Amino acid sequence: MGIKNLSKALQDFAPSSIKSFEFKNFFGRIVAIDASMCLYQFLIAIRQEGMTLQTEDGETTSHLNGFFYRTIRMMEAGIKPVYVFDGKPPELKAHELDKRTERRADAEASLKEAIAKGDTESIEKFERRLVRVTKEQNDDCKKLLSLMGVPYVDAPCEAEAQCAELCKKDKVFATATEDMDALTFGSSILLRHLLAPESKKIPIKEFNLNAALKEMQFTMDQFIDYCIILGCDYTPSIHGIGPKKAYDLIKTYKNIETIIKNIDLEKYKVPENWNFKVARDLFITPEVTDGNEFNFRWTTPDVEGIISFMCGEKNFNEQRLRASLERLKKAKQNSSQVRIDSFFKVTGVVTTLPSAKKRKLEEEKASKGAGKKSKTNTKSKK
């Protein structure tokens, strides 16, 4: 889930923090990618398209197809991906995982009913809800990335938290995920839709944390409390408080403790034994590996190793795969190019002059230039 309604809240209260870009705008950028989110999306996407990619033994390979071709597309665009895989979930997430288990049970019951009725559309919908990522699928993706020469990280806990740590230590430019809590963990830039299918032509949404804090006039601690009130994966929230009310409360009272002391507790139900402080600590000091321990390298792909794994073990088409690997090798050769703004300090602020003032300055400059030219001509005549 991430943070409930945070994207909409930023549109309302910090619109300057959100920008849309094309894929090509991220040339030369190193991006930390929430691999677990991608894996799930790739499995879902194939089902939505009405296809199932499998080996002869019935083993699903949709995730490998997604990782392989989307990674090549990114590298062709000059983007350097670093995939980050989830570790163990924090204990505080247990209630959210329990909810997901309940939803799975409901989906299984609904699927049986849809099958009995022959309702194809409902069958597909509930099958998507039952998709689960296995350890074997995770291991397959890590093996493929290693063969492709693409770095990955095993997070000790939440992938979004580890991605944020890499952002904080300037190891990556941004975090690519659909979960908005990457901002709550401290990612300076969050990218949504980076791995969307090219055919859908969905613009990439960039969320800038510093711009959001500035426009909302929040400190980072206040932003974290705001996200907890909106609703996160780690604790229930106050019933009856939406994004606007939460925004006003944080602006007025600054933190959750003071809010609880001042709101109408009959109207707004605070969860019993609410562990918001533990959730807050989890966002401020999550379990991560220090970003300074990483020095990422994108190495030459092992072409024959990929062919052996993808074609020999997973039944992919060798001719198509070899053609794609040529693209990957070419992309790797071009990856030494750097963005021109890497030579300068980028402040993120562009200063422009109003048209009339700009025109006046240009006229004054031209006038001074004409005067100098006139004096030069006079001297030459003498």
Protein Blocks (a to p, Z undefined) as FASTA:
>chain_A
ZZghklmmmmmmmmmlpccddfklmgoiacdddfklmmmmmmmmmmmnopacddfkopaf
klmmmmmmmmmmmmmnopacdddddddddfklmmmmmmmmmmmmmmmmmmmmmmmnopak
lmmmmmmmmpccdfklmmmmmmmmmmnopacdddfblfklmmmmmmmnopafbdcdfbfk
lmmnopabdcehklgcfklopacddddfklmmmmnopafklmmmmmmmnopakbccdehi
afklmmmmmmmnopaklmmmmmcfklmccdehiaklmmmmmmmmccdddfklpccddddd
dfklmmmmmmmmnopafklmmmmmmmmmmmmmmmmpccfklmpccehiacdddfklmmmm
mmmmmmmmmmmmmmmmmmmmZZ
